[in-house]
Amino acid sequence: MRFFSFLILMALLSALLGCQTQPNSAMIELKDNWTFRQANKGNWMPATVPGTVHTDLMQNGKIPDPYFRMQEEEVQWVDKADWEYSCRFTIEEDFLKFEAITLECLGLDTYADVYLNGQLLILADNFFVAYEKEVKPLLKVGQNHLRIFFHSPITVGLQALSKHKYGLPATNDQSERGGLGDKKVSVFLRKPGYHFGWDWGPRLVTSGIYRPIRLMGWNKARLTDVYFQQDSLNDEKAKLTARCEVESLVEHEGLIEIFQGDTLLGMQEVAMLKGKNEFHIPLEIYAPIRWWTHDLGKPHLYKLTARLSYQRKPINELSRKIGLRTIKIVQTPDENKKGSSFYFELNGRPVFAKGANYIPNDMFIPRVSDERYQNLIQSTVDANMNMLRIWGGGFYENDIFYDLCNEQGVLVWQDFMFACSMYPGDPEFLRNVEEEAVYNVKRLRNHPCLAIWCGNNEIDVAWSQYNEFMGWGWKQLYTMAQRREIWQTYDTIFHKLLPTIVGAHHPGMFYWPSSPYNVPGRHANSHTPNGDIHYWGVWHSEHPFSAYYDNIGRFMSEYGFQSFPEFKTVKTYALPEDWNIESPVMAAHQRSGIGNLRIRSYMQQNYRVPANFEHFLYVGQLLQAEGIKMAIEAHRASMPYCMGSLYWQINDVWPVASWSGMDYYQRWKAMHYFIKKAFEPTITAALVRDGKLRLSVISDELGERAGELRLRLIDFNGETLWKKDTSIQMPQNTALHALELPLTEICDSNTAKKTVLLVDLYSQDHHISHSPVYLASAKVLELPTAPAIEKQVLPSEEGFLIRLRASQLAKNVFLDFGDEVDGFFSDNYFDLLPGELVEVVFKPKQKGVSLTAEGLKILSLGEAQ
Ligand code: BMA
């Protein structure tokens, strides 16, 4: 009781204090009352901020949805126009009492002139940075007016191109689709490369206010940044330096204290000068709890707060969630001196990086909801991945992306935003790049998920400075003088500027010039024994899937295979008359020139190609899933030589045929289900080649364990025809080549068409892994065409429990409740073995749906081929 009255007293006291004194800072987000129009033309229309011109035009019924059919073509005019945004807002007298008021624009896309009450304040020219300006003298009590003029990025780009004279390579810039012929302007603009088109995305060159815009009122001084730099870490203690940046209006004394909850970790009296100040405060945390990836431990976070006081009164504070961990890349020369390792070491533990490349979630960034970010990172974790690579053709992600990776224990490979192009080297461009790099390194350096800064995507190999006969044929298009100039700029940005910035602002963090990259003076290829590799022989060069076993490096940071999205997703952009992969609409949603050709030819090699469109999509997904599963298994089976496998690509920017494992609507393709299994901590990997079966057991876990491999060959009715049990010693954080058998020892080639080999791994009677292995190609399997499947659908806590049992093998069952019901199946596209009872959970998206067994559609490979 006494404690309770004390609380009330405290509340009254602070209310009283609150009445007497004005708070020391306040924020007004300018998100309402926005209107927009084509510059100097037409009527003002309501706008959403943050937003984009395209989404505002759509909301006002002025342009059609560019994701539907070929409507992308109809909106190409939008990027050639200038646009204006306008906001009238009211300022109260009290707000104007702040000694300083700063206008903060956290994201402007891109060439924007910002006017407040008619006065030009900011000339923005970089998508990737925030802009701020002191505006108190311009504000008045009552109505104020903010106006932002967006110059057409195309006009700006064309001017830069004509000034540059000879132009630069930008392989993915779909200038022709944009009506610009061969004029590739993307490289001159510091704006996401993918806006200009990519081989999985449309060309939609946006403009707009894509992140919040706000007014910050403050007095005396404010903390503008705090970086908790980790100086050393051991089991006993972590030593940190809080690097605090303070902006001050006057010269005065102050105090900075650093708290963890109520515990004071460090403090310093500081003498502030007018303007920008930086103070370093040493801190110690005893018995630190480490941050781990979700698969190796818990991603523990500390919330630390820096508080600034003036005349003993707190005036401002900043909090950050940090993680204590060591992360480095180990490059130790091999004993034979032929190459060097390349692996991440987290808290002293070598980590096999299991993950994917990540692209933006939409062409229109501001409409990506928090829920979509959550689903994306949850799907990453659920599929046993511990790393995502933020690829350099997109943008430095929103805070929520990194926050979720911190919380869920996922490492981030962060590219700087340069991809598949060469860039201009004039001083103005380099200044812009420098500002961008400093801003983003500082913005992201507190995140424990951040594991590496990488200069760019694929430019080192594309230009191929040190090998005249390699590369993408770019340099041959230029004179020797131009070549020298282009390479010099490359060298300046990626070998000098960016590493210097990382070293200064994120000390200790590893910088890697390009992905892929070998050693200085030599470029990566599919076999290099150093650095990382992008292996695209499967797909581009039509190597068979088994070539994944022959092209392995130390770290596979890209490889991939396309598929179409499932039929439900295709129906969001294609009408029945378009349901043919060669139709103009389907072709507009397939941006790889060789895409359909490759899918068809690999399908012909591995499956019987279905004539039915829906079945074709389904078999295409299996083709992709089987191929990428093989790649992952090949990489993991090469542990510890190979220590990373990031497939291309986890997500999509719009509904499209692409290399993704999840489509635009975040529906898991067959591949994502397969990946989840291939990335489990301990797996067996089977390779059937040259008349032999090779089995590897791979484990990311520590601890010696005895294990047993149990092999059973069954026919499609469930009868066992052959078996073999083998004892093994389970490997620790590495791969073991457990068994090699001639296929003839298991069965003859005719029997192989009618059987499946079940490979189960046990350790002390715990069932560790299970995988069905086919000794013949799916193309020749004599699968039951209509396996009878008993099904039950029962309401359960999470949604619905589905119980399935078949008397004969149903290979790759695809479960679906039809177009009206969307949701998530805990497993899908799996093999239902004869006699086996399988339970799957279905979580519908819609609330209150009632589902029955009759509504559950099941397709299996035997039926589809
Ligand atoms: C990789 C990427 C992307 C591209 C993908 C598929 O090289 O870096 O540029 O989308 O291939 O072609």
Residues whose N, C-alpha, C, O or C-beta is under 5 A from the ligand:
A	BS01	BMA	D199 N457
